[in-house]
Amino acid sequence: MDDLRSSWIDRIGGATDEATLEEFRVAALGKKGEISLKMRELGKMTPEERQVAGPALNALKDEVNAAIVAKKAGLADAALDERLKAEWLDVTLPARHRRVGSIHPVSQVMEEVTAIFADMGFSVAEGPQIETDFYNFDALNIPGHHPARAEMDTFYTHRAEGDNRPPHVLRTHTSPVQIRHMEKYGAPCRIIAPGRVYRADYDQTHTPMFHQVEGLVLGKDVSMANLKWVLEEFYSAFFGVAVKTRFRASHFPFVEPGAEVDIQCSFEGGTVKVGEGDDWLEILGSGMVHPKVLEAGGIDPSEFQGFAFGMGIDRIAMLKYGIPDLRDFFNSDLRWLRHYGFGALEMPSVHAGV
């Protein structure tokens, strides 16, 4: 019995894998295993022999079975150790940085513009993007024969057959916001109106949907000199250099007098540098608010006067970041954003609603 025990304990101890261990288990304890066959021989023994051999065989069976279980656990532990060595991972290391997204150039510039004007005491006003004919045209002294009211320039909403009311339009500028603000809050005021606008145009410098910011200042002693100061302060802050402006007389239905505004620049090697050189670049339209516009907003033009201006946010973004095609703003991916320096958004937007 001792020889049988030593034989199986040694073989089990020398097993190198679970498959070999299973073969030993069957050979020792299976239906036709060596120890199982010994157990069957108990029936042929005398009661005295059985009394001695029975407990010894049962003890051997239990010991061999325990050795198999222990060896199996040892082999599993060894296999796990090898796997851990091969698949080692230091979970204490910091995780890899993952980009969560990039702020779009238009959104970033809109926030820059808002912050600069806020420092000058301007508040932000907003209005609907689908406007009535009145707010988009009539209240702004734009006559019915004006080219901007033609369907080739403006997106009109559909009216059901028999509905003869003037159609609504996708606003062509954010000027309607100025009328709504005057109606609600009166004068004096100092606001900007940033937002999306729509016109039927598409080329390298025009898209059907783009972004504008318009400004309105009303008071009892507001002048064109105030307008010039505001614009030069804004452009100097936005471009990071001192920027001079030049006014040229121009006609806009909603201002009188009206002026196109140019900024100082230079053209070198196909690039534009703002704030230096002897050249000028037209950048926006402006002027003193027309008395009829003040009246449409419920303001007495004999008591208050003011100035207004409007510029394209996409356009000044193109100038600041050297983006050549306006259409790239709306059909590009993250690689394009990173190329122009617009990285992952790491802080909440201050103007996310626009």
WOZI-V392609 format. One record per backbone hydrogen bond with DSSP energy under -1.0 kcal/mol. CO is the residue of the C=O (numbers start at 1). NH is the residue of the N-H. Records with the same first field share a line. If there is no record, write none. Layout:
CO = NH + NH
This chain:
1 = 5
2 = 6
3 = 7
4 = 8
5 = 9
6 = 10
7 = 11
8 = 12
9 = 13
10 = 14
12 = 15
17 = 21
18 = 22
19 = 23
20 = 24
21 = 25
22 = 26
23 = 27
24 = 28
25 = 29
26 = 30
27 = 34
28 = 35 + 36
30 = 33
33 = 37
34 = 38
35 = 39
36 = 40
37 = 41
39 = 42
40 = 43
41 = 44
42 = 45
46 = 50
47 = 51
49 = 53
50 = 54
52 = 56
53 = 57
54 = 58
55 = 59
56 = 60
57 = 61
58 = 62
59 = 63
60 = 64
61 = 65
62 = 66
63 = 67
64 = 68
65 = 69
66 = 70
67 = 71
68 = 72
69 = 73
70 = 74
71 = 75
72 = 76
73 = 77
74 = 78
75 = 79
76 = 80
77 = 81
78 = 82
79 = 83
80 = 84
81 = 85
82 = 86
83 = 87
89 = 91
90 = 93
101 = 345
104 = 108
105 = 109
106 = 110
107 = 111
108 = 112
109 = 113
110 = 114
111 = 115
112 = 116
113 = 117
114 = 118
115 = 119
117 = 122
118 = 121
123 = 192
129 = 171
131 = 169
132 = 136
133 = 137 + 138
134 = 139
137 = 140 + 142
138 = 141
143 = 146
146 = 149
147 = 150
150 = 153 + 154
153 = 200
155 = 170
160 = 163
168 = 157
169 = 131
171 = 198
174 = 177
175 = 178 + 179
176 = 180
177 = 181
178 = 182
179 = 183
180 = 184
181 = 185
182 = 186
189 = 218
190 = 123
191 = 216
192 = 125
193 = 214
195 = 212
197 = 210
199 = 201
204 = 326
206 = 203
208 = 199
210 = 197
211 = 313
212 = 195
213 = 311
214 = 193
215 = 309
216 = 191
217 = 307
218 = 189
219 = 305
223 = 227
224 = 228
225 = 229
226 = 230
227 = 231
228 = 232
229 = 233
230 = 234
231 = 235
232 = 236
233 = 237
234 = 238
235 = 239
236 = 240
244 = 264
246 = 262
248 = 260
252 = 255
254 = 290
257 = 288
258 = 250
259 = 286
260 = 248
261 = 283 + 284
262 = 246
263 = 281
264 = 275
265 = 279
266 = 273
268 = 271
271 = 268
273 = 266
279 = 265
281 = 263
284 = 261
285 = 310
286 = 259
287 = 308
288 = 256
290 = 294
291 = 295
292 = 296
293 = 297
294 = 299
295 = 298
300 = 303 + 304
305 = 219
306 = 289
307 = 217
308 = 287
309 = 215
310 = 285
311 = 213
312 = 316
313 = 317
314 = 318
315 = 319
316 = 320
317 = 321
318 = 322 + 323
325 = 328
326 = 329
327 = 330
333 = 337
334 = 338
335 = 339
336 = 340
337 = 342
338 = 341
341 = 343
343 = 103
351 = 354
